[in-house]
Amino acid sequence: LDGGNILKAIVWKITGNPYKGVVFASRIGQAFGWLAIASGLLPLLLFGSLANFWNLLIGFFLLQNASNAAQFARVQEQLTGLTAADVVELDSPIVRADLNLREFADEQIVSSQKWQRFLVTDNDGQLLGAISVDNLRTIPRQLWSETQIKDVMGPIAESTTVQANQPLLEVVRLIEQQKLSALAVIHDNGVLVGILEKPAILSLLQKRMLSNPA
């Protein structure tokens, strides 16, 4: 383990990239893993001996852990330098609080069925809350024209909002820790930027890894 850390430090010093150090050390670990597997497998195949069977198990362990470490380092490398604002949906579901439910149904739900939940802002773009399609079912249709979104919207938990300039790596950790599928992205002054969804991060990561193969 100490040797792996030394290798990572050396490569980091040479390349200026800490993640390349992890990848390089992981590849060395994979090489040792394959050697250990070979030293355990060859006696078994050639002589039917289980004398080095422990080496076989250690080899598989090294191989798996080195591979996982390399993959995790690549993910970190690809997301470094990006912020929450870089992954905001271009057509984020945003509606004004003073819109009545009839307008909301006609303009947002009937015309586009992509979203089931919408973020609500005031006329200055400040995030106020959220409304879902299910909220409409709680209000009689004959009252839709005289009921505004702000009258039925729900609150937005602070834990489900992030700053636009927050590093994407931190956002990913938050999503995983809180088991979230989406976050509202806001500026420092509370103005809404849009919605960030977990699939969008995965899609961006996939594109970056394909365009920057190891």
C-alpha positions in Angstrom: 0.0 0.0 0.0 2.8 2.4 0.8 4.5 1.6 -2.5 1.3 2.4 -4.3 1.1 5.8 -2.5 4.7 6.5 -3.4 4.0 5.7 -7.1 0.9 8.0 -7.1 2.9 10.8 -5.6 5.7 10.4 -8.2 3.3 10.4 -11.1 1.4 13.3 -9.6 4.7 15.3 -9.3 5.6 14.5 -12.9 2.3 15.1 -14.6 0.7 17.6 -12.2 -2.4 15.5 -12.3 -3.3 13.6 -9.0 -5.7 11.3 -10.8 -3.1 10.1 -13.3 -1.1 9.0 -10.3 -4.0 6.8 -9.1 -4.5 5.3 -12.5 -0.8 4.5 -13.0 -0.5 2.9 -9.5 -3.7 1.0 -10.2 -2.3 -0.4 -13.4 0.8 -1.5 -11.5 -1.5 -3.2 -9.0 -3.3 -4.9 -11.9 0.0 -6.2 -13.2 0.9 -7.7 -9.8 -2.6 -9.1 -9.6 -2.2 -10.9 -12.9 1.2 -12.2 -11.8 -0.2 -13.5 -8.6 -3.1 -15.2 -10.5 -0.6 -16.8 -12.9 1.6 -18.1 -10.0 -1.4 -19.7 -8.5 -3.0 -21.0 -11.6 0.0 -22.5 -13.4 0.8 -25.1 -10.7 -2.8 -26.0 -10.6 -3.1 -26.5 -14.4 0.3 -28.2 -14.9 0.6 -30.3 -11.8 -2.9 -30.3 -10.2 -1.2 -28.6 -7.1 -3.1 -26.2 -4.8 0.1 -25.1 -3.1 -0.2 -21.6 -4.5 -4.0 -21.4 -4.4 -3.7 -18.5 -1.9 -1.8 -16.5 -4.5 -4.7 -17.0 -6.9 -7.2 -15.5 -4.4 -4.8 -12.6 -3.6 -4.4 -12.0 -7.3 -8.1 -11.7 -7.9 -8.4 -9.4 -4.9 -5.6 -7.1 -6.2 -7.1 -7.1 -9.7 -10.5 -6.1 -8.6 -9.4 -3.4 -6.2 -6.9 -1.9 -8.7 -9.5 -1.8 -11.4 -12.1 -0.1 -9.2 -9.5 2.5 -8.1 -8.6 3.3 -11.7 -12.2 3.6 -12.8 -13.0 5.9 -9.8 -9.9 8.1 -10.5 -11.0 8.4 -14.2 -14.4 9.6 -13.1 -12.9 12.1 -10.8 -10.6 13.4 -13.5 -13.4 13.8 -16.0 -15.6 15.8 -13.6 -12.9 18.0 -12.2 -13.3 21.6 -13.2 -17.0 21.3 -13.9 -19.7 22.9 -11.8 -23.4 22.3 -11.1 -24.3 24.9 -13.7 -22.6 22.9 -16.4 -25.2 20.1 -16.1 -28.4 22.1 -15.8 -31.2 20.9 -18.1 -31.6 23.5 -20.9 -35.4 23.0 -20.9 -35.7 22.9 -17.1 -39.3 22.8 -15.8 -39.8 26.3 -14.4 -43.1 28.1 -13.9 -44.1 31.5 -12.3 -45.9 31.5 -9.0 -48.6 33.9 -10.3 -49.6 31.5 -13.1 -53.1 30.1 -12.5 -53.7 26.4 -12.6 -55.6 26.5 -15.9 -52.7 28.3 -17.6 -50.3 25.9 -15.9 -52.2 22.9 -17.2 -52.6 24.3 -20.8 -49.1 25.7 -21.2 -47.0 23.1 -19.4 -48.7 19.8 -18.9 -50.8 19.5 -22.1 -48.1 20.8 -24.4 -45.3 18.8 -22.8 -45.6 15.7 -20.7 -41.9 15.3 -20.1 -42.0 16.7 -16.6 -44.1 15.7 -13.6 -42.6 18.2 -11.2 -41.9 21.9 -11.8 -39.8 24.5 -9.9 -41.7 27.7 -9.0 -40.2 31.2 -9.2 -41.4 34.8 -8.6 -41.1 37.4 -11.4 -37.5 38.1 -10.5 -36.5 34.4 -10.9 -36.2 33.7 -7.2 -36.8 30.1 -6.3 -40.0 29.8 -4.2 -41.0 26.2 -4.2 -42.2 23.3 -6.4 -45.5 22.0 -7.8 -46.2 18.6 -9.2 -48.9 17.4 -11.7 -50.5 15.5 -8.8 -51.2 18.8 -7.0 -53.7 19.7 -9.7 -55.9 16.7 -8.6 -56.4 18.2 -5.2 -58.1 21.3 -6.7 -61.5 21.1 -8.5 -61.2 22.0 -12.1 -63.8 24.8 -11.8 -61.4 26.5 -9.5 -58.3 26.2 -11.6 -58.7 29.6 -13.3 -58.9 31.4 -9.9 -56.2 29.4 -8.1 -52.5 30.4 -8.6 -49.6 28.1 -8.4 -48.3 29.8 -5.3 -51.5 28.7 -3.5 -50.8 25.0 -3.9 -47.0 24.7 -4.4 -44.9 22.9 -1.8 -41.6 24.0 -0.2 -38.1 23.2 -1.5 -35.9 21.5 1.0 -32.5 23.3 1.4 -30.8 19.9 1.1 -32.1 19.6 -2.5 -30.6 22.9 -3.7 -27.0 23.6 -4.7 -25.1 26.7 -5.8 -24.4 27.1 -9.5 -20.7 27.4 -8.9 -20.5 24.3 -6.6 -18.0 21.8 -8.0 -19.7 18.9 -9.8 -17.7 16.3 -7.8 -19.3 17.7 -4.6 -22.7 17.6 -6.2 -22.2 13.9 -7.2 -21.3 13.1 -3.6 -24.4 14.9 -2.3 -26.6 13.0 -4.7 -25.2 9.7 -3.7 -25.2 10.4 0.1 -28.8 11.8 0.1 -30.1 9.2 -2.5 -31.4 12.1 -4.7 -32.4 12.0 -8.4 -32.5 15.7 -9.0 -31.4 19.1 -7.5 -32.4 22.7 -8.0 -29.5 24.9 -9.0 -29.5 28.5 -7.9 -27.2 31.5 -7.9 -25.8 33.1 -4.7 -28.7 35.6 -4.8 -31.3 32.8 -4.9 -32.2 33.2 -8.6 -33.0 29.8 -10.1 -30.7 28.5 -12.9 -32.6 25.3 -13.5 -32.8 21.6 -12.6 -29.9 19.1 -12.4 -30.7 15.4 -12.8 -28.6 12.4 -12.1 -28.9 11.0 -15.7 -27.6 14.2 -17.1 -24.4 13.8 -15.1 -24.0 10.2 -16.2 -24.6 11.3 -19.9 -21.9 14.0 -19.6 -19.5 11.7 -18.0 -20.0 9.1 -20.7 -19.4 11.6 -23.4 -16.2 13.0 -21.8 -14.8 9.5 -21.2 -15.5 8.5 -24.8 -13.8 11.7 -26.1 -10.9 11.4 -23.7 -10.1 7.6 -23.5 -7.5 6.4 -21.1 
